[in-house]
Amino acid sequence: MQLQEMAREYRSNTALLELRLKQLQTARRHAGQNEVRYRLKSRINCLQAMINENRKTAFVLEHYYDKGGNAHENRKAV
């Protein structure tokens, strides 16, 4: 598998995670109990971290061969 293909997979998976994130945010807004809202918030935070990591990985893969590979490692992926 080429790096560009891997990057596309990461972007595709990120889109799925973002969809799930929106579903959880909606569920949290409609949740009645505090404990349920708290648990949903924890899951949302975890998903946000995963989304950010996926974006960063996809960006690095897309630009791996630019200026020696890791020249973009500390830049924003969004």
N, C-alpha and C positions, 0 to 999 in steps of 0.2 A: 504494500500500500504506500502510495506517495504521500508526502507531507501535506500537499494541498487537499488530497482526499481525506486525510485525517482531520484537517482543519474544518472541512465541510461537515464531517460527522460531529465534531464538537459543536459547531454552530447549530446543527439540526437538533442535537440533544439539548442544547441551551434553550432553543425555542420550546421544546417540550417541558423543560423545567419552568420556564417563564409562564407557560399556560397553567401548570399546577400551582405556581405561586399565586396567580390571580384567583384561582379557585379557592385556595386556602384563605386569601385575604377577604374574599366575599363571605366565606364561612365564618371567619372571625368577626366580621361586622354584624352578622346575624346570630351569633352565639349568645345564649342567654346567661350561662353560668361563667363566673370568673375563672374557674379552673380550666374550663374548655378553651376560653380565650387565651389563657396563659400557655396552654399546650400548643395551640395553633400558632401563637406568636413564636414559640421555640422552633417549631417546624419551619415557619416562614424564615426565621433568621438563618437556619441551617441551609435552606434552599437558596437564599440570597448569597451565601458564601460559596455554594457550589456553582451558581450561575457566574459569579465573578471569576472564579477559578477557570471555568470552562471558557469564558471570554478571553481571559489572559492566555490560556494555552492555545486557543485557536489563533489568536493574534501572533503569538510567537511562531507557531507552525507556518502561518501564512508568510511571515517575513524572515524565516530562518536563514535564508541565503542572502539577505540584504546586509551588507557590511559585516560579514564575518559571523553571522548566526545569532548572537545574543545581544546585538546592538540595541534592540528594542525592549529588552527584558524589563526595564524599570519604567516603561511608558504605559500610559493608560490604554486599555484594550477596547474602550467604548467609543 
